[in-house]
Amino acid sequence: MNTSDLTYLYSCSAHSKNPEKAGDEFDSKVEKIYNDLKNSSIKRQEDLAYNPNGELTQIDIWGPEDAEKVLIMIHGGYWLIGNRKKCLAVVPVAQKLGFTVVSVGYDYANKDHPLSKTIEEALDGVQFSLNKFRSAKKIVIGGHSVGAHLAFQGEFHETVTKLKDPRIRGVFLSSGIYKIQELVHTSYGQDLGLTSEEAETCSCDYDLFKTIQFPILLTNCKIESPKLYQQNLEISHLVPNIQYKEYANEDHFTILTELINENSPVHTDCFNFLYSV
């Protein structure tokens, strides 16, 4: 398969409800969500650096710092774009249940900043957040798109021990990508400077799902990149007690932004999961 065809199969926007405008529509929605939150009464702390040498290595906190429950959320964007201001649709639903939300940023990957370094940075951001919320009793790690990949790496990768915090009670993975070997042969891989060796190292080991000791909410959408849809479906069969939710009417972008819609199944499932942990 040539580069163009394989890239198409991994393209979330090309397989969205509105391929021509998906990116612009998403940006408009998440900007409104961000501005609405800024204008609300929710306490916030923005642009807290966890690595002063990075450009985007900062976190934002939405809610009180003395919260007993914390949701740490990692944004997507194929490790190439996006930022921590764009994964905040989860804040209103989490706030209902007393969760403070921390959104984690990280520097983009490229040939001079390998993906393994980006993963390391994101995990440092999560660890920084864990340390900041010493009084928290329950913590959930979450991520959308490649943010789900980073959340998986933090919680399940056998070489990572720094995040083995007993307060972590659940993981929320939304429309994620986990196996990335094929990306080497796509335009995404070229932009990332991704080598075969790096892709193998940075891919997730599905067998580690079998070792989970806490609940996972895995959400998937039918209007999705065929490659991402298949990966999420495969994972849903690995762990008998995984909470797998699939949405026929959502795409890779609306599965995140619909979290603010109280009448949506996406909102309801996230609420019920956070309530249960």
C-alpha positions as CSV (number, residue, x, y, z in Angstrom):
1,M,0.0,0.0,0.0
2,N,1.4,3.4,-0.9
3,T,1.9,6.3,1.5
4,S,-1.1,8.2,0.4
5,D,-3.5,5.3,0.7
6,L,-2.3,4.3,4.2
7,T,-2.3,7.9,5.4
8,Y,-6.0,8.1,4.3
9,L,-6.8,5.0,6.4
10,Y,-5.4,6.7,9.5
11,S,-6.9,10.1,8.8
12,C,-9.6,11.0,11.3
13,S,-10.8,14.1,9.5
14,A,-11.1,12.3,6.2
15,H,-13.5,9.9,7.9
16,S,-15.5,12.4,9.9
17,K,-19.0,13.7,9.4
18,N,-17.7,16.7,7.5
19,P,-14.3,15.9,6.1
20,E,-13.8,19.3,4.5
21,K,-14.5,21.3,7.7
22,A,-13.9,18.8,10.5
23,G,-10.7,20.5,11.8
24,D,-12.2,24.0,11.7
25,E,-15.4,22.9,13.4
26,F,-13.5,21.1,16.1
27,D,-11.3,24.2,16.8
28,S,-14.4,26.4,16.9
29,K,-16.1,24.1,19.4
30,V,-13.2,23.6,21.7
31,E,-12.4,27.3,21.7
32,K,-16.0,28.1,22.8
33,I,-15.7,25.4,25.6
34,Y,-12.5,27.0,26.8
35,N,-13.8,30.5,26.8
36,D,-17.0,29.4,28.5
37,L,-14.9,27.8,31.3
38,K,-12.8,30.9,31.6
39,N,-15.9,33.0,32.1
40,S,-17.4,30.6,34.6
41,S,-17.0,30.5,38.4
42,I,-14.7,27.4,38.2
43,K,-11.3,28.0,39.9
44,R,-8.4,27.7,37.5
45,Q,-4.7,27.8,37.3
46,E,-3.2,28.0,33.8
47,D,0.2,27.6,32.3
48,L,2.0,25.9,35.2
49,A,5.4,24.6,33.9
50,Y,6.5,21.1,34.8
51,N,9.5,21.3,32.5
52,P,10.9,24.9,32.1
53,N,13.1,23.8,29.2
54,G,10.0,22.8,27.1
55,E,7.8,25.0,25.0
56,L,4.5,23.3,25.7
57,T,5.4,21.4,28.8
58,Q,2.7,22.9,31.1
59,I,-0.5,21.9,32.8
60,D,-3.8,23.7,33.5
61,I,-5.9,23.0,36.6
62,W,-9.7,23.4,36.5
63,G,-11.1,23.2,40.0
64,P,-9.8,23.4,43.5
65,E,-6.3,22.2,44.3
66,D,-7.5,20.5,47.5
67,A,-10.0,18.2,45.6
68,E,-10.2,14.6,46.8
69,K,-10.9,13.5,43.2
70,V,-8.8,14.4,40.1
71,L,-9.1,13.6,36.4
72,I,-5.8,14.1,34.5
73,M,-6.5,14.5,30.8
74,I,-4.0,14.4,27.9
75,H,-4.9,16.0,24.6
76,G,-4.6,14.5,21.1
77,G,-3.4,15.8,17.7
78,Y,-1.1,13.0,16.3
79,W,1.7,14.2,18.6
80,L,2.0,17.0,16.0
81,I,-0.7,19.6,16.8
82,G,-3.3,20.4,19.5
83,N,-2.8,21.6,23.0
84,R,-4.1,21.2,26.5
85,K,-6.8,23.9,26.0
86,K,-8.6,21.6,23.5
87,C,-9.4,18.6,25.8
88,L,-11.6,20.5,28.3
89,A,-15.0,19.2,27.2
90,V,-14.7,16.7,30.1
91,V,-14.5,19.5,32.7
92,P,-18.3,20.1,33.2
93,V,-19.2,16.5,33.5
94,A,-16.2,15.8,35.9
95,Q,-17.1,18.9,38.0
96,K,-20.6,17.5,38.7
97,L,-18.9,14.7,40.5
98,G,-16.4,16.8,42.4
99,F,-13.4,16.1,40.2
100,T,-10.8,18.7,39.5
101,V,-9.5,18.4,36.0
102,V,-5.8,18.7,35.0
103,S,-5.0,19.1,31.3
104,V,-1.5,18.1,30.3
105,G,0.5,19.6,27.5
106,Y,3.7,18.3,25.9
107,D,6.1,19.3,23.1
108,Y,5.4,18.0,19.6
109,A,7.4,15.1,18.2
110,N,9.6,15.5,15.1
111,K,12.9,14.3,13.8
112,D,14.8,16.4,16.3
113,H,12.4,15.6,19.2
114,P,11.6,11.9,18.9
115,L,8.3,10.5,20.0
116,S,9.8,8.6,22.9
117,K,10.9,12.0,24.3
118,T,7.3,13.4,23.8
119,I,6.0,10.3,25.8
120,E,8.5,10.9,28.5
121,E,7.5,14.6,28.8
122,A,3.8,13.7,29.0
123,L,4.5,11.2,31.7
124,D,6.5,13.8,33.6
125,G,3.5,16.1,33.3
126,V,1.2,13.5,34.8
127,Q,3.7,12.8,37.6
128,F,4.0,16.5,38.3
129,S,0.2,16.6,38.6
130,L,0.1,13.6,40.9
131,N,2.7,15.3,43.2
132,K,0.7,18.5,43.2
133,F,-2.5,16.8,44.4
134,R,-1.2,15.0,47.4
135,S,-4.5,15.2,49.2
136,A,-6.4,13.5,46.4
137,K,-7.8,10.1,47.2
138,K,-9.0,9.1,43.8
139,I,-7.3,9.8,40.4
140,V,-8.4,8.9,36.9
141,I,-6.0,9.2,33.9
142,G,-7.6,10.0,30.6
143,G,-6.8,10.9,27.0
144,H,-8.4,11.5,23.7
145,S,-6.8,10.3,20.4
146,V,-3.0,10.1,20.9
147,G,-3.7,11.4,24.4
148,A,-5.2,7.9,25.0
149,H,-1.9,6.4,23.7
150,L,0.0,8.6,26.2
151,A,-2.4,7.7,29.0
152,F,-1.8,4.0,28.2
153,Q,1.9,4.4,28.2
154,G,1.8,6.1,31.6
155,E,-0.4,3.5,33.2
156,F,0.4,0.2,31.6
157,H,3.9,0.2,29.9
158,E,6.0,-2.4,31.7
159,T,9.1,-0.1,31.7
160,V,7.3,2.7,33.4
161,T,7.1,2.6,37.2
162,K,6.9,6.3,38.1
163,L,3.1,6.4,37.8
164,K,2.3,3.3,39.8
165,D,0.3,5.4,42.2
166,P,-2.3,3.4,44.3
167,R,-4.7,6.4,44.2
168,I,-5.2,5.8,40.4
169,R,-8.7,4.2,40.3
170,G,-9.5,4.2,36.6
171,V,-8.5,5.0,33.0
172,F,-10.6,6.8,30.3
173,L,-9.4,6.1,26.8
174,S,-11.3,7.9,24.0
175,S,-10.8,7.1,20.3
176,G,-7.2,6.2,20.8
177,I,-4.4,4.9,18.7
178,Y,-2.1,2.3,20.3
179,K,-0.2,0.4,17.6
180,I,1.8,2.8,15.5
181,Q,4.2,0.6,13.5
182,E,2.3,1.3,10.3
183,L,2.5,5.1,10.8
184,V,6.2,4.9,9.7
185,H,4.8,4.5,6.1
186,T,2.4,7.5,6.3
187,S,2.7,11.2,6.1
188,Y,2.1,11.4,9.8
189,G,5.2,9.2,10.4
190,Q,7.3,11.4,8.1
191,D,6.3,14.5,9.9
192,L,7.1,12.8,13.2
193,G,10.5,11.6,11.9
194,L,9.3,8.2,13.0
195,T,11.7,5.2,12.5
196,S,10.6,1.6,12.6
197,E,12.6,1.1,15.8
198,E,11.0,4.1,17.4
199,A,7.5,3.0,16.3
200,E,8.1,-0.5,17.8
201,T,9.3,1.0,21.1
202,C,6.5,3.5,21.4
203,S,3.6,1.1,20.4
204,C,1.4,-0.2,23.2
205,D,1.5,-3.8,24.3
206,Y,-2.1,-5.1,24.2
207,D,-1.2,-7.9,26.5
208,L,-0.7,-5.4,29.3
209,F,-4.4,-4.7,29.2
210,K,-4.9,-8.2,30.7
211,T,-3.1,-7.1,33.9
212,I,-5.5,-4.2,34.8
213,Q,-6.5,-3.9,38.4
214,F,-9.0,-1.1,37.9
215,P,-11.8,-0.2,35.5
216,I,-11.2,1.2,32.0
217,L,-13.7,3.1,29.9
218,L,-12.9,2.7,26.3
219,T,-15.0,4.7,23.9
220,N,-15.1,4.3,20.1
221,C,-17.1,5.8,17.2
222,K,-18.4,4.3,14.0
223,I,-17.6,7.4,12.0
224,E,-13.9,7.0,12.4
225,S,-10.6,6.3,10.7
226,P,-10.8,2.6,9.8
227,K,-7.4,1.9,11.4
228,L,-8.3,3.6,14.7
229,Y,-11.7,2.1,14.8
230,Q,-10.3,-1.4,14.4
231,Q,-7.6,-0.9,17.1
232,N,-10.2,0.2,19.6
233,L,-12.5,-2.7,18.7
234,E,-9.6,-5.2,19.1
235,I,-8.8,-3.9,22.6
236,S,-12.5,-4.2,23.6
237,H,-12.2,-8.0,23.2
238,L,-9.0,-8.4,25.3
239,V,-10.4,-7.6,28.7
240,P,-13.7,-9.2,29.7
241,N,-14.6,-6.5,32.2
242,I,-13.6,-3.5,30.1
243,Q,-16.3,-0.9,29.7
244,Y,-16.5,-0.6,25.9
245,K,-18.9,2.0,24.4
246,E,-19.4,2.6,20.7
247,Y,-21.3,5.5,19.2
248,A,-22.9,5.2,15.8
249,N,-23.5,8.9,15.4
250,E,-20.2,10.4,16.6
251,D,-16.9,10.9,14.9
252,H,-13.3,11.3,16.2
253,F,-14.0,14.9,17.1
254,T,-17.6,14.9,18.3
255,I,-16.9,12.0,20.6
256,L,-14.9,14.6,22.7
257,T,-17.0,17.7,22.2
258,E,-20.3,16.0,22.9
259,L,-19.1,15.5,26.5
260,I,-20.6,18.9,27.2
261,N,-24.0,17.8,26.0
262,E,-25.9,16.5,29.0
263,N,-28.3,14.6,26.7
264,S,-25.7,12.7,24.8
265,P,-24.7,9.1,25.4
266,V,-21.1,10.2,25.5
267,H,-21.8,12.5,28.4
268,T,-23.9,9.9,30.2
269,D,-21.3,7.1,29.9
270,C,-18.5,9.3,31.1
271,F,-20.5,10.5,34.0
272,N,-21.5,7.0,35.0
273,F,-17.8,5.8,34.7
274,L,-16.5,8.6,36.9
275,Y,-19.3,8.1,39.4
276,S,-18.3,4.4,39.6
277,V,-14.6,4.7,40.3
